[in-house]
Amino acid sequence: MSQHEWTAVDHYFEERFNPPDPALDAALQASDAAGLPAISVAANQGKLLQLVALAQGARRILEVGTLGGYSTIWLARALPSDGRLITLEADPTHAEVARANLDRAGLGALVDVRTGPALDTLPSLADDGPEPFDLVFIDANKDATAEYFDWALRLSRVGSVIVVDNVVRGGAVADPESNDPSVQGIQRFADRVAAEPRVSATTVQTVGSKGYDGFTMVVVTH
Ligand SMILES: C[S@@+](CC[C@H](N)C(=O)[O-])C[C@H]1O[C@@H](n2cnc3c(N)ncnc32)[C@H](O)[C@@H]1O
């Protein structure tokens, strides 16, 4: 099996489960036109995030790593009309594109795009004493994933779900000698989760239109 088959299978199920979606398509087109990298989640991954949010009955969602707001749209659509999604993005251009995409999708009123490195914006978010987040999606710079997990846990409650994307790193996550800061960041995150008695976690490796990767899902149990 190779990329060709993985992409064909993704398309097979997308044709059946994900009807054409003008707002999502427009978000990808506007992101591309603005020169953003094509590193958003795939449609089936966005749908999985949305289903997790729906199953969770999520009213408050935190995202770290917005890009053009593609995953944000999937997630925000799971919210009730009085729900809230806060998404953190370091790059002001990405944040601006995301705001326009969210407005076009009719979700601007539900979503707060906060600009700045997340390790700078998370402390002020916490200082506001927010209600716990029901779902946190971590998808930013991988070297800081362990720190984002610490913040996610601090801002969660028992029953909250934390999803971390791109944890496989082409398989390099299993290489203890890796010098790649992103790989090392994911390894520190995995060690942190393993040592944390308040959570239970699993990692699923994936293949599809975006290649080979995987995600970790964490549930706060205590
Ligand atoms: C993989 S992309 C996010 C993709 C998005 N979640 C989606 O699926 O549509 C990662 C994003 O994290 C942002 N980022 C990188 N370093 C960051 C930091 N320190 N704080 C917040 N965002 C950061 C990048 O600018 C980029 O837009």
The ligand as a Gaussian input file, in Angstrom:
#p B3LYP/6-31G(d) Opt

LIG

0 1
 C       -0.161000      22.591000      11.660000
 S       -0.605000      24.286000      11.665000
 C       -2.230000      24.263000      12.373000
 C       -3.228000      23.635000      11.452000
 C       -4.680000      23.821000      11.897000
 N       -4.880000      23.289000      13.237000
 C       -5.594000      23.093000      10.932000
 O       -5.610000      21.846000      10.969000
 O       -6.275000      23.751000      10.114000
 C        0.346000      24.936000      12.988000
 C        0.085000      26.409000      13.285000
 O        0.698000      26.691000      14.538000
 C        1.222000      27.986000      14.461000
 N        2.263000      28.154000      15.482000
 C        3.577000      27.863000      15.393000
 N        4.210000      28.179000      16.528000
 C        3.264000      28.664000      17.368000
 C        3.280000      29.166000      18.681000
 N        4.417000      29.246000      19.385000
 N        2.124000      29.585000      19.225000
 C        0.954000      29.526000      18.528000
 N        0.884000      29.068000      17.268000
 C        2.025000      28.648000      16.692000
 C        1.749000      28.101000      13.034000
 O        1.904000      29.468000      12.666000
 C        0.681000      27.366000      12.264000
 O       -0.297000      28.262000      11.799000

